[in-house]
Amino acid sequence: MRNRVSLLAGFVAVVILCAIDSFTKKLASAFLKDKDDIVIIPKVLVLRYLENTGAAFGLFKGMSVIFIILSIAVCFYIVFTLLRMQADKRFLPLRIDLFVLMAGAIGNLIDRIRMGYVVDFIYFKLIDFPIFNVADIYVTVSIAVLVLLLLFYYKDDDFEQITGRQI
């Protein structure tokens, strides 16, 4: 029962995070498309509209079908992992992280299915970082946290509990 409540709360969080991502993309489309950039911090942070048909950093342009399939596969794997994971407090950071990762994947998946591209609009001009969106933040941060959790927080026994395999 505790695991079901935990999963339900996580899926509600995914819906909320996706709604936030979608709302920001709608704002970007309404206020940035075919308009001048909006400077937030001069020479540092700019809002600039971009329709990205590729992946992160504009790589692999025009391969939306592959990204749709990959996003769906990632979401299914996350759900499969979450269903197998114990509702133990020890796994709470991992569960939260996986739900955030799923929200990022779904946020960009929705755009790819609906429009054939992802709306990006956040640009760090200072370091000429590629333009990104809120879903990209979810994915990037959750992957970084996942790596840290797997390297420094969870032990081999924990990994075996989650995957059912010995490493």
N, C-alpha and C positions, 0 to 999 in steps of 0.2 A: 504494500500500500504506500509506504514511504517513497519507494522508487517511482511509482506512478505520479504522485504529487510533485516530486522533483522534476520528472520529465514534462509534466504539464506546465509547470512554472517556466521551465526552460523554453518550451515551444511558444509560450506566451511572450517571453522575452525576445525570441527570434522575430515574432510578428511585430513587436514594438520597434525593434532595431531596424527591421526592413521598412517600416512605415517612416521612420526618421530619415533613412537613406532616400527613400522615394520622395519624400517631401523636399529634401534639400535639392534633389535633382530637378524637381518641378520648379522650384525657385530659380535654379540656375538657368533652366530653359526659358523661363518667363523674363528674367531680368538681365541675362547675359548673352543669349543667342542673338547674333547679328548686331551686337552692341559693343561699345568700348569696354575694356577691362575695368574692374572696380579695384582700386588700390586700397588694401586694408592697412598695410604697413609699407610705406615707400621703400622700394628696392629690396623688399623682403618677401611680402605675402600679397598675392594678387588673386582675384577671382577672374577666371578666363574660361569661357565655354569651349568645350571640345567634344566632338563625337568620335569616340574611340572604337574602332572595329577590331582592335587587337586585344592583347592581354596587358598585363602590367607594363608600364613604361612604353606602351604603343607597340610592343613586340608582336609579331605574328599577325599582322593586319589581315583582315578579310577571312579569318578562320573561325567565325562565330559558331558554326555548327560543331566544331571540335570542342570549343569552350562550353557550349551548352551541354554536350555529352559529358565532358569532364566535370562540370559543376554538379550535374545530376548524380554522377557516380560518387563524387565526394560527399554529397549530402546523404546518399544512401549508406555509405560507409560510416559516416558519423552517427546516423540513427542506429545502425547495426551495433556499433561500439557502445553507444549510450544504453541501448537495451541490455547489453551483456554486462555493463558495469554495475557494481554494487552501489547501493545508496549509502555509501560510507562517507563520513566527513572527510576522510583522507582524499577521496576522489572529487570532492567539490570543486577545487580549482580547475581540474581537468574538464569536468562537466561544463562549467561556466565557459571555459575557453573554447570547447567544441561547439557550444551553442553560438558564441560570437562568430566563430569561423563559418558556421552554417549560415548565419545572417548575412555575412559578407558575400558568400557564394550565391545565395538566393537573391540578394539585392541586385547584383550585376546580371544574374541569370534572367531576372524579370525584364531588364532592359534589352538584353540580347534577343529574347524571344519576342518581345513587343515591337522593338524598333530595329533590330539588327545591329545595334551598337550600344555602347555604354556612355552615359553622360558623365564627363569629367569636368571639374571646374576649380579645383584648388591647386594653385601654382606657387611653389617656393622659388621666387625669382633669385633670391640671394645665392642659392647654390644651383640654379637652373635645373631643379628637380622636375621630373616628368609630372604632368598634370594628372591629378587623381581625384577620387570622390570619397564619400563617407564609407561606402562598402569596402573600398580598397584599404581604408584605415582599419576596419574590422579585421580583414584578412591578414594584413601585415602585422598588426599588433598580436593577433591571436597565434600566428605562426611563430613569432618571436617568443611569446610566452610559452607556447607548446615546447619549443626547443629547450628553453630554460627549465621547464618542469621535468622534461625527460632526462636532461643532463644532471640536474642538481637536486630535484625533490623526490622523484620516484625511484625506487630501487628495482632490481630485477624481479623480485617476488611480486611487486605491484604490477609490473608489466605482464607477468604471467597471469595474474588475476584478471586483467583487462582483456587480454587476447586469448587466453587459454593455451598459449604456446610457451615453451621454454626457449630462452635465448642463450 
